[in-house]
Structure formats: structure tokens, C-alpha cells
Amino acid sequence: MFSQEDRTIIRDLAKRVAEIADMPIMAERKDAWKKHNSLQPFRPLILIFPEGSWGELLPHTVLKCTDGGARNIEWNLRSRIYYYEHFQDDTVIEKEWIVSKVIGSTGWGLSPKHIPSTEARGAWHFDPVIKEPADLKKLTVPEITYNEEASKNVLAQYQDLFGDILDVKQKGIAHISFHIMNQYTALRGLEEVMLDMYENPEMLHDAMSFFEEAHKKIIKQYVDLNLLSLNNDGTYQNSGGNGYTDELPKSGFNPNRVRLCDMWGSAEAQEMAQVSPEMHEEFILSYEKRLLEPFGLNGYGCCEDLTKKLDYVFEIPNIRRISIAPSADVDICAEKLKDKYIFSWKPQPSHLVGQFDTNFIRDYIRHTLEVAKANNCVLEMILKDTHTCEFHPERFDIWTQIARELINEMYG
């Protein structure tokens, strides 16, 4: 695949990742996540997802490979090493490399259009392509294709590259998350959807019905093509978290054919953040519930405040992980969640920019820990959506150190 120089760089990094993965602490973290995801009493767990800040933590200028594909692999390996060397979170570094099967899709018939910003990294504006009910007929259900030969070839390439160092595995569809309101607002426009709830609710219901049925047909194609893969491991789950659990797969599992009941599923509707609980239920959650019903375990939510919507969220079949956004009322949420669901708290990412006040951050985290402990919550702290740390990467290290100190202090 690559030059000998690039191969040497990659293989050396892979060896370091393997060394980290073999450390006893990684097995301890994995066991902790299994207990946590099964709602067994334990200490709160921490995950860090720098996301937009990665460019400041691990800029591409540090990469040494010359080939573009090799540089992508190099960055992935270096990011795992960075996690271990910097963050005091509970990330499990696995001794594996996941290769995706070559899966194609014909698309939805329409593509979103945006009016770009004139500023770098500025916000774009919606340019609706669905303007009236008749435009919904332009949507099509994607047809899924699987290229078995290409999948075998790419797997062989990675096995040759470092299969003697890392466990090279191939997966099909392992992360299934429904974002149907996001899909539709990208085509219709966010302001237009908000108005449609009052002025044209039938059109909005027609759109949600289409996307619900379309996703059911997509899932059926995955099943028919035998493309589903287990995600009861380190696979990213919901809007932050992982899938480590002994509760999946379910009894009667056939390792040659994964079922939906053997998997985690998830959904979210951030676009509905300012919509009433009743309208959230009517226009999106009622559709999402049916899509999530076949899965063994489910997660819900992302950055939308679910404080007043939790009673509806609890009705999701097999719901386990619920996202509690930075804007949510953690006191009310803790009282409602207790030990029945995973309290997937998303701390305020803006605390990493501007005046980095460690005393304020300490008090802020302490409060959530206190109310979570008082209500016997199964708490996880997921620091994400950090688009910048203003070129102060050490702030992530300090934040996790504060969180770790408080957990040790309060939970032992």
C-alpha cells in the first residue's frame, strides 16, 4: 500500500498502541464500562472527545508519513497514544484496527444545499430544496450495495500492513443512529420546519412517515445482505459513550448473522431543542420509538435539553443511555433518572475557552457529582463539542484531572 518509510512509521506506532492496549488498566477500564452500561453500582466514568480541537491538540504538521492514506492511519494511531499520555479519562485503547466493509448507497434522490458563510469556519444557512408538499415525492429510498471482493481486498491490505501487531477486524454496519429530523431540516430548512408544525403539520408528518419507512427498508437491506456487526464493544454509542456490555448479544445469537436485538441503537433530534415536549413527541419521537423498538439496547439524545421531555423518552423501548445536555437542569434530571438509566452528562464545552477558571470548573463538576450521587445515578461525563481550546491543549488535561480528583474524593 505504502512506501517502506511510511510502513515503518505506521508499524512502529502500531506497536506502541499494542503495548498500551496490553496494559492491565485497559482491561480494568473495559470491565468498568461493562458494569456501568449494565447499570451496576460503580463510580462515574469519563470520556473525552476533543472533536474540533484535535487540530490544536494533534495538528497534521506532526505527521511524518508522505502518502495521504498513510497519514490518515498515522494520525489515528497517534491520537490513541495521545489519549493514553494526556487524558485521565476512561477511554479503552484496544489492540485492534477496524476495517469497514465496502458498502454503497444510491442516495435519497435529493441533496441538501447551503448558503456558505463568508468567514472561515462560519455558519452556513439552509437553502431549502423541499419547498412544497409535492417535493416530497422527489425523495427516494436508498438501495444498499455490498462489494464483497473489494471488502476482502481492503482487509487483506491492512492485515499485510500490521496484522501481526494489531487485531485487524472487518465490520459492516455497527453504528446505527437515526437522525431523521436532521435529514429533513437539511432539505426543508430549519425555520420552515418550525413553521410547518403550526401552518402545515400534515406535510411534516408525511415527511417523518417517509423517513421512518425508508429507514426500516434500509435496515431490512442490511439484514438481508448480512451486513450487521456487533457493537457491544468500544464502538461509539449514541452521542458519546461506548457499547461495552455482557447483555448483548441476546440469547440465541448466531455469530454468522447478527440481529437488531443483538445491537445498540440510538436516535436524537437536536433541531427540536426549543420545541415543547408534546410537539417533540408528536412530530419526531413517536417515529423514532418505532425505529428503535427492535434493538436490544438504546440511547437517546445529544445536545438538545431533555429535562422536560424525559417522561416521553422513558417510553422508548429498551432505553438505557440518555444524553443530558449542557443546558439541561441536572438536579431535575438526576431525580428522574436515578439508577434506572445511564445519566450521560455533557458538561459545558465553552468552559475550555475564554477565561479558563479551574475553581469554577471544579465547583461546576462537583455539583453534578453531588446530585448524581444523592440520587444513586449511573453517571458518565462526556466532554465533547469542543470546537476549539484556543490552542491550549493542556486545558483538556487539567479538566480531566479535576474530574478525576473529584470522583476519587467523592466515590473513593
N, C-alpha and C positions, 0 to 999 in steps of 0.2 A: 504494500500500500504506500509506504513512505520511504524516504532515504534512510540509509543506515544511521546517520546522525540523529534524525528525528526519532527513529525507532529506539535508539539508545536512551534518549531523553525520556521518552514515554515509559519505557520499561523500568528505568531507574525510579521514576515517580510511582509507578505501579507497585514496585517492591516496597516503597515506603508506606503506601496505602495499605498493603497487605500486612506489614508489621504493626501498624496502628490497629487494624481490624482484629488482629490476633491477641490484642491486649485484653486481660481479664475484665477491664472496666467496660468494654463494649458488650460482652456477654451479660454483665450486670445491668447495663442500660436496657438491653433488649428485654430482659426479664422484667425490669421495672415497667416498661411500656406495656407488656402483656398484662400485668396486673392492673395497671392504670386503665387500659382500654376495656378491661373486663369489670370495671367499677369496684375493684378490690381496694380496701383502705391502704393508702400509701401517701408519700409526700408529694407535693405539687411538682410537676415536671416542666422543663423549659426547652423551647426550641427557638432558634434564631434563623430568620430568613432575610438576609440583607437586601435582596432583590435589587432595586435601582442603585443601591450604594455599592454593589460589588465592583463597579467601575472605579471606585475610590479605594476599596479595600485590596482588590487584586486586579489592577489595570493590565490591559493586554501588553503593555510595554515590558512587563516582566517575563513574557513568554519567550522561549528560545527556539522553538520549532519554526521551520520556514514554510511548510505546507499548511494551507488553510485548514484542512481537515485535521491534521496532526495538532495544530494549535488549539482547536476545539477540545480535543481529547486531553491535551496537556492542561488546559485551563480547568477542566472538570476534575482532574486528579489533584491539581494544586489547590482547588477550592476545598476538597476533602481534608487535605493536610492542614490548610488554614483553619478549618473548623477545630481540629484537634489542638492545634498550637495556640489558638487565641481564645475561643469561646469556652466558657464553663457551663455550657448547656448540656442537654441530654441527647444530643444527636448521636445516632449509632453509625459508625463508619463500617460499612460492610466490605467484605473481601470479594466483591463481585463487580461485574460490568454487564449491564443490561443492554441487549441488542434488540431493537424493535423489529417486528415482522414488517415486511413491505406491504402496506395496506393503502388502498386508494379509495377515493370517493368522487362521484360525479358532481357533487355540489348541490346547492339549494335553488338553482335557477336564477336567483337574484344575488347581487353582491352589494355590500354597504358602500356608500360614498360619503366622503368627508370634505369639509371645507378646512384646509390646513391653517395652522397658526403662522403668523409672520415671525414668531420668536422661536428660538431653539428650545426644544422640549416644551413648547407651549401647548395649550389645549386646543384641539380641533373642534369643529362644530358639525353637527349632523347635517347631512344633505339627503333628505328622505327620498327613497326610491319607491316606496309604497305611499301613494297619495290618496287613494280611494279604495273602497271595498273590492272593486273589480281587480285591482292589482294583486290581491292575494292569490288569484288564480295563476299568477306567473310563478309562484313557488312550486318547487318540485321536491320529491323525496329522494335524497341521495342514494345512489346504488353503490354498494361497497364491493371492492375487489381485493383479492389476495394474490400476490405474486409469490408463489412457493419457491420457485427457482431462485429469484433474486434474494429472498429471505435466507435461503441456505448459503448463498454466496457471501452475503454480508456477515453472517455468523461465522463462516469459515475464516474470513479475513481477520476478524477480531480474535478468534481462537489462535490464529497464527501469530498475531501481534503480541499478545500477552496471556494466552490461555494457560500457560504453565505457571503464571503468577497469580492471576485473578480467576475467579469462577465466572466464566463467560456464559451467560444465560440468555435465552431468547424468549421474549414475551410478545403477546399480541395486545389485546385491549385490557389493560389492568387498571386504568383510572377512568371511571365513568362518573361524570358530574354534569348535571343538567343546568343550563343557563338560558332557558328559553325566553325570558323577558329581555335579557341582554341581546339575544339574537334578534328579537323582534324590534326593539328600540333602535338597533343599528340600522334597520331597514326603514322603519317608520318615523324615527325621530323621538327623542325623549319628551319634549314638550307636547308633541302631537299625541303620544300615548297617554300622558296625563289628562289632556283634554278629552280624549276618547272615552275615558272612564265615565264622564258626565254626558258628553254630547253624542257619542257613538259606541256605547258599550257592546252592542251586538257585533260590531266589526272586531273589537278587541277579543271577545270570546271566540269568534270564528278563527282568529289568528292563533290563539292559545290552543284551540282544539286541533288545528292543523299541526302545530309543532308537537303536541303530545302524541298524536297518532304517528307522525313522521319519526319521532324518536323511538317509539315502540317498534316500528318497522326496521329501523336501523339496528336496534338491539337484536331483533329476530335474525337479521342477516349475520350479525356477529355470532349468534348461536349456531345458525345453520352452517356457517363456514368454520365453526370450531375455533374462533379467534379469541375467546375469553381466556384470561390468565388470572391466577390468584393474586390478590393484593393484601393478604394477611401478613405483610412483611413491612419493609421500610418504605413502601410505595406511598407517595404523598397522598394524604386523605383530606377530603373536604377543603376548607380554606386554610389549612395549616394543621399539621398532625401527621400521624402515620398509622399504618394498619396492623401493627403487631398484635396478634391475638391468637389464643388457642380455641376460640369459639367458632372460628372459620378454618377450613370448610365445614359444612354441616354433615351430619351422618348420611351415609350412602354415597359419599363422594367418590367419583371416578376420576383419577388423575389424568386420564386421557380426554376428558370432556368436562370442563368447568361449567358450573351452572351459576345463574344470578344469585341464588340463595347461598352460594359459597363466597360471595364477594361483598365488599363495602360499596355503597353507592352514596351520592350526595347531590345537593342542589342548593341554589341561592337565588336571591332576587334583589340585588343591591339597588336597582333602579326604583324599588318600591319603598325605599327608606322612609320617606315622608308621607307615605300613604297610610290611611287608618288600618287597624287590624282587620276590620270587616272587609274592606276592599282588597287588602293583601290576600285574604283567604279566598275571596270570590274570583279575583282576576288572575291569580298565579298559583297560590299554594294548593288549591283544590286540584289543579292539574299536576303539580309536582308530586303530590301524595300518591297518585295513581302510578306515576312513573317509578317511584321509589319502592312501591309495595313488594316487588319480587326479590329485593336484595336482603341478604342475611343481616346486615347492619347498615345504618345510615347516618350521615352527618347533614347538618343544615346550617345555612347562613354564611355570611362573610363579613362585610363592613357595614351592613345595614343594622340598625338598632332594633333588636327583637324584644326589648323589655316588655312592651305592652302586647306582644304577639305570641308570647311563649305558650299560652294555653292552646293556641291553634297548632303551634309547632309540635307540641307533645302528642298530637294526634297522628303524626307521621308514623307509618308502620316501621317497627324496628329502629326507631330513632335512638342514637347513642351519643353522638357528639354534636353540641350546639355552640355556634360561634357567638361570643359576647363581644360586641364591637367596642371600640374606644369611647364612643358616645353613649353606650348603654349605662344604665344605673346598676352597678354591680351589687349593691345592697339588695335591691328587689330581685335581681336575677338569682343571687345566691339563695335567697329564701325560697324561690320557686324550684330551682334545680336540685338542691340538696345533694343526696348521693345517688340519685336515680339516673343522672345523665352526666356526660363529661362537660365540665364548665370550661369551654375553650376560649379563654380570655385573650383578647387582642389589646395589649397596652398601647397607649398613645405614642405613635412613632415620631410625632413632632417634638417630643422631648429630647431627641438627638440632634436637633438643630437650634440655632439661636443660642441663648444663654443655657449652657449645659449645667443645670443645677442639681448636683448629686444629692443634696439634702432633700430637695423637693421630690426627686425620683424615689428616694428611699421611703419617704412618707407615703407617696402615691402607691408604690408596690405593697408596702406594709398594710395599708388599708384593705386592699383586695384580699391579701392573705388572711387578715383577721376575720373578715366577714365570711370568707370561704371556709375557714376552719370552724367558725362558730356554727355553720350550717352543715358541717361534715361533707363539703363539696369535693368532688373529684376534679381538682383544678389543674389546668395546664396553662402556661404563659407562652403565647406565640407572638414574638416580636417580629412584625413584618410590615410591608408597605412603607419601608424606609427608602424613599426615593433619593435621599442624599444624607450624608452625615457631615457635609461641608468640609470634606477632606480631613476629617478627624476620625480615622478608623478605630482609634483607641476607645472611642465612646461606646462601641459595641462591647468591648472587653469589660469596661467599667460597669456598664449596665448589667451584664450577666453576672459579674462579680457581686454587685449589690444584691441582685435577686437571689443568688446562691447563698450569700451570707444570711439574708433574712429567712430563707427556707430552713437553713441549718439551725438558726436561732429559735424559730418557732415550732419546728417539727422534729428537731433532733437529728 
